[in-house]
Amino acid sequence: MDPMAAPCPPWLATHLQQAGGTVPFSTFMDLALNDPDHGYYGSGQVGIGPGGDFVTSPSLGPDFAGLLLPQLLTWLDALPLGSGRWSIVEIGPGEGHFAADLIQQLINTASDRLDRLELVLVESSPALCERQQRRLQGLNALPVRWCSLDDLIHQPVQGVVIAHELLDALPVDRVVLQKGELQLQMVGLDPGGGLCWRTQPLPADLAGHIRSFATGFGVPLPPPDAEDGWTTEWPSALPHWFEQMGCALEKGVLLVIDYALEAQRYFNARRSDGTLLAFRDQQAGFSPLEQPGAQDLTAHLCIETVDEAALGHGWQPLERMRQGEALLALGLAERLHGLQSLPGGRLEEALQRREALLRLVDPAGLGDFRWLTYGRGVPPEAFKLATPSGN
């Protein structure tokens, strides 16, 4: 085996051999994350939270759900509804932290809304579904149902859809600059059976899409000062995802929360290795071919490519904001101040919540997440994000 190649587990080698020995990186990423028996998410190997491979905002404690709930209710109030229920839909609920906290927050602060709401959790992994059900056991204040995205498409709803750290895990194509031309990055088996990088010419449809985007947004691809080896990601799965969501939500708001960059920063010559990262044991790595199925793979979003995919399937871009700004506008500072009034016997709780709240708005971490909102069948002016006072 080539000493530069990564070991390939037998299950993945079988998939690659059946595909002819070489696949686009997007196919490799899909298998590594979503294979039902061995994928990181598909088989339930993912670990979310301080003791897992990475933390998310909901995994830090209930304050995230408590801060977001008033914004969700404001959006729902702007939706006309007859005798049915509004749906709060979470795509990819992970360990169920957000769902459990949201239900408890509804019970504590908005119990009068419970008879008009349902919670829909869209989960494709049986293992994760089981963990979510255990976490929500006993929280029966409102209807909760689990379904697949296909199920939701066949029975569309009205309400709010939350995609929190979801789109960064959609499979992406990787393109690399070689001898002045963009090439498609592939993953193949070397003669010794290890995983290695390969390239091939861009498919005509992908090359055309990249040229159209570059022309339409005035972002040269590749950047004129990029050197050979410059690599970036292209979100080929995004248009289909927005098409599916357009079928699943008849009317309402879609909230995307994720790391995202403007195109000028995303497709920049200085960002020579793209944004692709692997996460395991709270550590970010740059070896996506290592340990397939045992680590998370994630790529930042390019805001303009997300907007383009959304517009192409009937979604109206509404507002965008960094998470730190959004949560401060929704009362995070007041929550921090309120911790001072907790009795001395709850000092440990106060310190833990303080640390979690500060992490949510840390501009070097979760606070830099972008909140991107999209509407379908709604007047844009009625669905604004809360804005900081004075703005």
C-alpha positions, -999 to +999 in steps of 0.1 A: +000+000+000+012+035-008+026+050+025+005+082+017-027+062+014-052+058+042-064+023+053-097+014+037-122-008+058-136-038+040-171-025+039-160+006+020-137-013-002-166-033-014-186-002-023-156+013-042-149-020-061-186-022-071-183+014-084-152+006-105-126+014-079-129+052-080-158+076-069-162+113-066-154+126-032-191+134-027-199+097-030-172+088-005-185+114+019-220+101+016-209+066+023-186+076+052-214+096+069-247+079+059-241+042+052-268+025+073-245-001+087-211+017+090-216+054+084-208+079+111-245+092+112-262+063+095-251+037+120-253+060+150-216+062+158-218+100+161-212+114+195-226+149+202-219+170+233-190+178+256-182+141+260-186+133+222-167+142+191-181+178+189-204+201+206-235+219+192-253+248+206-282+227+219-258+202+235-245+229+258-277+233+277-314+244+276-307+281+272-303+278+234-338+264+230-351+290+255-337+319+235-348+306+202-384+297+212-398+333+212-385+338+176-401+305+165-435+315+181-433+350+165-429+334+131-457+309+137-480+337+149-476+354+114-488+322+097-526+319+092-539+287+105-573+271+105-583+243+128-550+223+125-516+225+141-485+244+132-455+221+128-420+228+142-398+205+122-362+197+131-342+180+103-314+159+117-322+161+155-289+145+165-291+133+202-325+151+207-311+179+229-329+207+211-362+188+208-363+179+245-353+214+257-379+230+233-407+209+247-397+218+283-395+255+274-429+254+259-443+238+290-426+264+312-432+296+292-459+290+265-482+263+277-511+281+260-496+272+226-493+235+231-527+226+217-518+243+184-483+228+179-467+195+169-430+186+168-418+167+138-383+151+139-369+140+106-343+113+112-330+086+088-308+067+113-327+041+134-299+042+160-302+080+164-340+078+164-339+054+193-316+077+213-339+107+206-370+087+217-352+078+250-343+115+256-379+126+250-395+099+270-421+113+294-423+147+275-459+142+263-471+178+265-475+180+227-476+155+198-442+144+187-436+122+156-406+109+138-406+105+100-383+104+070-380+133+046-399+112+020-427+109+045-428+146+051-428+152+013-459+130+010-476+148+039-464+184+038-468+207+067-470+244+076-448+260+101-411+264+108-383+241+097-349+241+116-318+228+099-291+232+126-256+221+116-272+199+089-262+214+055-225+213+064-228+175+064-244+172+030-220+155+006-199+180-014-179+177-045-142+187-043-125+205-072-088+210-074-067+232-097-042+213-118-022+229-146-046+258-147-077+237-150-103+227-124-105+189-119-129+168-100-113+152-069-119+115-067-113+088-040-100+055-052-082+024-041-044+022-046-028-012-056-024-021-020-060-015-012-056+019+006-076+050+000-060+077-022-068+109-041-073+109-078-086+134-103-106+135-135-120+163-157-150+181-144-183+167-157-199+191-183-229+200-161-207+207-130-183+228-151-212+247-166-227+254-132-194+267-118-189+290-148-225+303-145-221+310-108-187+327-113-202+350-139-234+357-121-217+366-088-185+381-101-163+356-083-136+341-106-133+303-103-105+295-099-092+327-083-067+344-107-039+342-082-046+305-071-017+281-075-018+245-086-032+224-058-058+250-048-089+231-037-124+240-027-158+224-022-189+226-044-224+219-029-239+198-056-265+183-032-279+217-021-304+222-050-320+188-046-323+194-008-341+227-013-364+210-038-372+184-013-379+209+015-401+229-009-423+198-012-422+192+025-432+227+037-463+242+021-459+275+039-436+288+065-400+296+073-368+276+070-340+285+095-305+273+085-279+276+113-243+267+102-208+279+095-210+300+063-189+324+044-195+349+016-184+338-018-155+362-019-141+347+013-151+311+004-135+310-031-103+328-021-068+319-033-056+321+003-082+294+013-061+269-006-074+237+011-111+246+011-132+243+043-134+206+046-127+193+082-129+160+101-140+160+137-133+133+163-128+136+201-133+174+201-105+178+176-106+191+141-085+174+115-075+177+079-075+140+069-109+133+056-099+098+042-088+086+076-112+063+096-142+065+073-174+060+093-156+069+126-153+107+123-175+135+112-169+153+079-181+188+074-177+217+049-187+253+055-215+268+034-211+295+008-239+319+014-244+328-022-246+291-033-272+285-006-292+315-017-290+304-054-302+268-046-330+282-025-342+307-051-341+280-077-367+260-059-392+287-048-376+298-015-373+335-008-342+345+011-353+366+041-326+377+066-292+366+078-274+373+110-245+358+130-256+337+159-239+359+185-259+389+173-291+369+170-289+354+205-280+388+221-310+403+204-332+375+218-321+382+254-289+363+261-273+392+280-304+394+302-300+357+309-264+362+319-274+390+343-301+369+357-277+342+368-265+366+395-298+362+413-295+324+417-291+313+453-256+303+465-265+267+466-268+268+428-234+283+422-222+253+401-253+255+379-248+292+374-212+288+364-220+260+340-248+281+324-226+311+322-199+292+304-224+277+280-240+311+272-206+327+265-197+298+242-230+304+222-218+339+213-181+334+211-171+351+178-143+326+174-166+297+176-204+291+177-211+328+178-199+331+142-225+306+130-248+322+104-286+322+108-300+321+072-338+324+069-359+315+039-396+318+034-421+299+013-456+313+007-451+340+033-448+378+031-411+386+038-418+416+059-436+395+085-408+371+091-378+391+103-352+379+127-350+398+159-324+426+155-301+441+181-315+472+197-303+503+178-301+485+144 
